[in-house]
Amino acid sequence: MTTMTIAKAINEGLRASLTNNPKSLLMGEDIGPLGGVYRVTDGLIREFGADRVVDTPLAESGIVGTAIGLALRGYRPICEIQFDGFVFPGFNQITTQLAKMHSRSGGKLTVPVVIRIPYGGGIGSIEHHSESPEALFAHTAGLRIITPSNAHDAYWMIQQAVDCTDPVIFFEPKRRYWLKGEVDTENPGPASDPFQAHVLREGSDATIVAYGPLVPVALAAAAAAEEDGHSIEVIDLRSISPIDFDTVTTSVKKTGRLIVAHEAPTFGGIGGEIAARISERAFLHLEAPVIRVGGFHMPYPVAKVEEDYLPDIDKILEALDRSLAY
């Protein structure tokens, strides 16, 4: 076991992928000598050279389009989008080309492209630099979307994304980059399937489902609820597309209550899909409506009021109180 930050774990995972797969390469803005804005690619250009750690122009559509061409020629490109809000110039390439190439070719072509996107708030930034656009990509068939919440998952999931033959959007919770955790670099353990949700805490009174940056908040809320005598189960979704509804359904059939928490706005968010599916799958087991906790339907605000926007422990506990009151 080695203690790493999430940023370092991704760095080590990328190093392992570049070492193990000579057809893999990194592409992105300022990822070379600078090591990226968050230094996630720090040191990799010195080890693998500028042909495999490629500093690109400031053109996301060009990054993604070039990656598609490389993938069709047998390479495994790993693209970094510098900030979440910068992905939209490349949105057309991702949703109309990358996501559809396999289907368009009748399954004959694969495009194993990974697109790394730092996402979410909590760093005191503003719109274009703090966004949670995961639902926009999840709505597009043909993309796999995963997000780690801890260093161990980050180390293994980025490698699994590179090995996947489908396009993968890899959302990195930027405010958790410096969160430390134990990483077993020899054995993924339960992290062997990146598309399976993990039950991080067992409970019997209610279930909280979260992913990415809100997983630590959900765990803290469950610990606070325990002080009031409530037993709360916490699930780290890990994969946003596909969603492991089986794990969530099993939990809800046990607890009878579900709270879904994510930073993105509740309107049109992933939480709405989870609420609908669980209402279909476990209707007779629910003791209360599924409650969603998320951001407001507005752009991320400026730093001074960002903490009022982001879902916190109190907002999750308030949702728990409403659920338990039924």
C-alpha positions as CSV (number, residue, x, y, z in Angstrom):
1,M,0.0,0.0,0.0
2,T,1.2,3.5,-0.9
3,T,-0.4,6.8,0.3
4,M,-1.1,9.1,-2.6
5,T,-3.3,12.1,-3.5
6,I,-5.9,11.5,-6.2
7,A,-3.8,13.7,-8.6
8,K,-0.7,11.6,-7.9
9,A,-2.7,8.4,-8.3
10,I,-3.9,9.5,-11.8
11,N,-0.3,10.5,-12.6
12,E,0.9,7.0,-11.7
13,G,-1.9,5.4,-13.5
14,L,-1.1,7.3,-16.7
15,R,2.6,6.3,-16.3
16,A,1.6,2.7,-16.0
17,S,-0.6,2.9,-19.1
18,L,2.1,4.6,-21.1
19,T,4.6,2.0,-20.0
20,N,2.4,-1.0,-20.6
21,N,0.8,0.1,-23.9
22,P,3.3,1.6,-26.4
23,K,0.3,2.7,-28.6
24,S,-1.0,5.0,-25.8
25,L,-0.2,8.7,-25.7
26,L,-1.3,11.9,-23.9
27,M,-2.7,15.0,-25.6
28,G,-3.7,18.3,-24.2
29,E,-3.0,21.9,-23.5
30,D,0.1,22.6,-21.3
31,I,0.4,18.9,-20.3
32,G,4.1,18.7,-21.2
33,P,6.8,20.7,-19.4
34,L,4.2,22.4,-17.2
35,G,2.6,19.1,-16.2
36,G,-1.0,20.5,-16.7
37,V,-2.8,23.1,-14.7
38,Y,-3.2,20.7,-11.8
39,R,0.2,19.0,-12.4
40,V,-1.5,15.7,-13.1
41,T,0.8,14.9,-15.9
42,D,3.9,16.2,-14.1
43,G,7.1,14.5,-15.2
44,L,5.6,12.3,-17.9
45,I,7.1,14.2,-20.8
46,R,10.6,13.7,-19.4
47,E,10.1,10.0,-19.2
48,F,8.2,9.4,-22.4
49,G,9.1,12.3,-24.7
50,A,7.2,14.9,-26.6
51,D,5.9,12.3,-29.1
52,R,3.8,10.6,-26.5
53,V,3.1,13.6,-24.2
54,V,1.9,16.1,-26.7
55,D,1.3,19.7,-26.0
56,T,-1.6,20.7,-28.3
57,P,-2.8,24.1,-29.5
58,L,-5.7,25.7,-27.6
59,A,-8.4,23.9,-29.7
60,E,-10.5,21.3,-28.0
61,S,-12.2,20.3,-31.3
62,G,-8.8,19.7,-32.7
63,I,-7.7,17.6,-29.8
64,V,-10.7,15.4,-29.9
65,G,-10.7,15.2,-33.7
66,T,-7.1,14.3,-33.9
67,A,-7.6,11.6,-31.1
68,I,-10.4,10.0,-33.2
69,G,-8.1,9.8,-36.2
70,L,-5.3,8.3,-34.0
71,A,-7.7,5.7,-32.5
72,L,-8.8,4.6,-35.9
73,R,-5.2,4.0,-36.8
74,G,-4.7,1.7,-33.7
75,Y,-3.5,4.2,-31.1
76,R,-5.0,4.8,-27.7
77,P,-5.1,8.6,-27.2
78,I,-5.7,10.1,-23.7
79,C,-6.9,13.7,-24.0
80,E,-6.9,16.2,-21.2
81,I,-9.4,19.0,-21.3
82,Q,-7.8,21.8,-19.2
83,F,-11.0,22.9,-17.5
84,D,-14.5,21.3,-17.6
85,G,-16.1,24.4,-19.2
86,F,-13.5,24.2,-22.0
87,V,-14.9,20.9,-23.3
88,F,-17.7,22.5,-25.2
89,P,-15.7,23.5,-28.3
90,G,-15.1,19.8,-28.7
91,F,-18.6,18.7,-27.7
92,N,-19.6,18.3,-31.4
93,Q,-16.7,16.0,-32.1
94,I,-17.4,13.9,-28.9
95,T,-21.2,13.5,-29.4
96,T,-21.5,13.3,-33.2
97,Q,-18.3,11.5,-34.1
98,L,-16.6,9.8,-31.2
99,A,-19.7,8.4,-29.6
100,K,-21.2,7.2,-32.9
101,M,-18.3,5.8,-34.9
102,H,-18.7,2.2,-33.6
103,S,-22.4,2.2,-34.4
104,R,-22.0,4.0,-37.7
105,S,-19.6,1.3,-38.9
106,G,-21.8,-1.6,-37.8
107,G,-19.4,-2.5,-35.1
108,K,-16.4,-2.7,-37.4
109,L,-14.6,0.3,-36.0
110,T,-13.5,1.0,-32.4
111,V,-12.3,4.3,-31.1
112,P,-10.6,3.7,-27.7
113,V,-10.3,7.4,-26.8
114,V,-10.1,8.6,-23.2
115,I,-11.1,12.2,-22.4
116,R,-10.0,13.4,-19.0
117,I,-12.0,16.3,-17.6
118,P,-11.5,18.0,-14.3
119,Y,-15.0,18.9,-13.1
120,G,-17.0,20.4,-10.3
121,G,-16.5,23.4,-8.0
122,G,-14.8,24.0,-4.7
123,I,-11.7,25.7,-6.0
124,G,-13.0,29.3,-6.0
125,S,-13.3,29.5,-9.8
126,I,-16.1,30.7,-12.0
127,E,-18.1,29.6,-15.0
128,H,-16.0,27.9,-17.7
129,H,-13.6,26.8,-15.0
130,S,-16.1,25.1,-12.7
131,E,-18.8,23.1,-14.4
132,S,-20.6,19.7,-13.9
133,P,-21.6,18.7,-17.4
134,E,-21.7,14.9,-16.9
135,A,-25.5,14.6,-17.7
136,L,-24.9,16.1,-21.1
137,F,-22.5,13.3,-22.0
138,A,-24.5,10.6,-20.2
139,H,-27.4,11.3,-22.5
140,T,-25.3,10.5,-25.5
141,A,-25.3,6.8,-26.3
142,G,-21.9,5.3,-27.2
143,L,-19.9,6.9,-24.4
144,R,-18.8,5.4,-21.1
145,I,-18.5,7.8,-18.2
146,I,-16.6,7.1,-15.0
147,T,-15.4,9.2,-12.0
148,P,-13.3,8.2,-9.1
149,S,-13.7,9.5,-5.6
150,N,-10.5,8.2,-4.0
151,A,-6.9,7.6,-4.9
152,H,-7.1,3.8,-5.2
153,D,-10.0,4.0,-7.7
154,A,-8.3,6.8,-9.5
155,Y,-5.1,4.8,-10.0
156,W,-6.9,1.7,-11.4
157,M,-9.8,3.4,-13.2
158,I,-7.7,5.6,-15.5
159,Q,-5.8,2.4,-16.6
160,Q,-9.1,0.6,-17.1
161,A,-10.4,3.5,-19.2
162,V,-7.3,3.3,-21.4
163,D,-7.7,-0.4,-21.9
164,C,-11.4,-0.1,-22.8
165,T,-12.3,-0.4,-26.5
166,D,-15.1,2.1,-26.1
167,P,-14.7,5.9,-25.7
168,V,-14.5,6.8,-22.1
169,I,-15.1,10.2,-20.5
170,F,-13.0,10.3,-17.3
171,F,-14.3,13.0,-14.9
172,E,-11.8,14.0,-12.3
173,P,-13.2,15.7,-9.2
174,K,-10.9,18.7,-9.1
175,R,-11.5,19.8,-5.5
176,R,-10.5,16.3,-4.4
177,Y,-7.2,16.2,-6.3
178,W,-5.3,16.6,-3.1
179,L,-7.3,14.1,-1.1
180,K,-4.9,11.4,0.2
181,G,-5.7,7.7,0.4
182,E,-4.1,4.2,0.4
183,V,-3.4,2.8,-3.1
184,D,-2.6,-0.9,-3.7
185,T,-0.7,-0.7,-7.0
186,E,-0.5,-4.5,-7.2
187,N,-4.1,-5.5,-6.9
188,P,-7.2,-3.5,-7.8
189,G,-9.4,-5.6,-5.5
190,P,-13.0,-4.5,-5.6
191,A,-12.0,-1.8,-8.1
192,S,-11.5,-4.4,-10.8
193,D,-14.7,-3.4,-12.6
194,P,-14.9,0.4,-13.1
195,F,-18.6,0.2,-14.0
196,Q,-19.7,-1.3,-10.7
197,A,-20.9,0.8,-7.8
198,H,-19.3,0.3,-4.4
199,V,-21.1,0.2,-1.0
200,L,-18.7,2.2,1.1
201,R,-20.8,2.1,4.3
202,E,-23.4,-0.4,5.4
203,G,-26.7,0.9,6.8
204,S,-30.3,0.0,7.3
205,D,-32.4,3.3,7.6
206,A,-31.7,5.0,4.3
207,T,-29.3,5.0,1.3
208,I,-27.2,7.9,0.0
209,V,-25.9,7.6,-3.6
210,A,-23.2,9.9,-4.6
211,Y,-20.2,10.1,-7.0
212,G,-17.0,11.9,-7.5
213,P,-16.6,15.0,-5.4
214,L,-19.6,14.5,-3.2
215,V,-18.7,11.0,-1.9
216,P,-16.7,12.4,1.0
217,V,-19.6,14.7,1.8
218,A,-22.1,11.8,1.8
219,L,-19.8,9.8,4.1
220,A,-19.5,12.7,6.5
221,A,-23.3,13.2,6.5
222,A,-23.8,9.5,7.2
223,A,-21.4,9.7,10.1
224,A,-23.2,12.8,11.5
225,A,-26.6,11.0,11.1
226,E,-25.2,8.1,13.1
227,E,-24.8,10.4,16.1
228,D,-28.6,10.9,16.0
229,G,-29.1,7.1,15.9
230,H,-29.6,6.7,12.1
231,S,-27.9,3.9,10.2
232,I,-27.1,5.2,6.7
233,E,-25.8,3.2,3.7
234,V,-23.5,5.1,1.3
235,I,-22.9,4.0,-2.3
236,D,-20.2,5.4,-4.5
237,L,-21.7,5.2,-8.0
238,R,-18.3,5.4,-9.8
239,S,-19.9,4.9,-13.2
240,I,-22.3,7.4,-14.6
241,S,-22.9,5.6,-17.8
242,P,-23.6,2.8,-17.5
243,I,-25.2,3.0,-14.1
244,D,-25.0,0.0,-11.8
245,F,-28.7,0.0,-10.9
246,D,-28.5,-3.5,-9.4
247,T,-26.3,-2.4,-6.5
248,V,-28.6,0.7,-5.8
249,T,-31.8,-1.4,-6.1
250,T,-30.5,-4.0,-3.6
251,S,-29.6,-1.3,-1.1
252,V,-32.9,0.5,-1.4
253,K,-34.9,-2.7,-1.0
254,K,-33.1,-3.1,2.3
255,T,-33.3,0.5,3.6
256,G,-36.6,1.7,2.0
257,R,-35.3,5.3,1.4
258,L,-33.0,6.9,-1.2
259,I,-31.2,10.2,-1.4
260,V,-29.1,11.0,-4.5
261,A,-26.5,13.7,-4.2
262,H,-24.4,15.4,-6.9
263,E,-22.9,18.8,-7.5
264,A,-24.6,19.3,-10.8
265,P,-28.0,20.9,-10.9
266,T,-30.9,18.6,-9.8
267,F,-32.8,19.7,-12.9
268,G,-32.1,17.3,-15.7
269,G,-29.3,15.7,-13.6
270,I,-28.2,12.1,-13.1
271,G,-30.2,12.0,-9.9
272,G,-33.4,12.3,-11.9
273,E,-32.6,9.1,-13.9
274,I,-31.7,7.2,-10.7
275,A,-34.9,8.3,-9.0
276,A,-37.0,7.2,-11.9
277,R,-35.3,3.8,-12.3
278,I,-35.4,3.0,-8.6
279,S,-39.1,4.1,-8.4
280,E,-39.7,1.5,-11.1
281,R,-37.5,-1.2,-9.7
282,A,-38.3,-0.9,-6.0
283,F,-41.6,1.0,-5.7
284,L,-43.1,-1.4,-3.2
285,H,-40.0,-1.2,-1.0
286,L,-39.9,2.6,-0.8
287,E,-41.0,4.2,2.4
288,A,-40.5,7.7,1.1
289,P,-40.1,9.5,-2.2
290,V,-36.6,9.5,-3.7
291,I,-35.0,12.9,-2.8
292,R,-32.4,14.6,-4.9
293,V,-29.7,16.9,-3.5
294,G,-27.8,19.0,-6.0
295,G,-26.7,22.4,-7.2
296,F,-29.1,25.2,-8.3
297,H,-30.1,25.5,-11.9
298,M,-27.7,28.3,-12.7
299,P,-24.0,28.7,-13.6
300,Y,-21.4,28.1,-10.9
301,P,-21.2,31.4,-9.0
302,V,-18.2,33.4,-8.1
303,A,-15.9,32.3,-5.3
304,K,-17.4,34.3,-2.5
305,V,-20.8,32.6,-2.7
306,E,-19.7,29.2,-4.2
307,E,-20.0,27.5,-0.8
308,D,-23.7,28.4,-0.8
309,Y,-24.1,26.7,-4.1
310,L,-22.4,23.5,-3.5
311,P,-24.3,20.7,-1.7
312,D,-22.9,20.2,1.7
313,I,-23.4,18.0,4.8
314,D,-26.3,20.1,6.0
315,K,-28.2,19.8,2.7
316,I,-27.8,16.1,2.7
317,L,-28.9,15.8,6.4
318,E,-31.9,18.0,5.7
319,A,-32.9,15.6,2.8
320,L,-32.4,12.6,5.2
321,D,-34.6,14.3,7.8
322,R,-37.3,14.8,5.2
323,S,-37.0,11.2,4.0
324,L,-37.0,9.7,7.5
325,A,-40.1,11.8,8.5
326,Y,-42.3,9.9,6.1
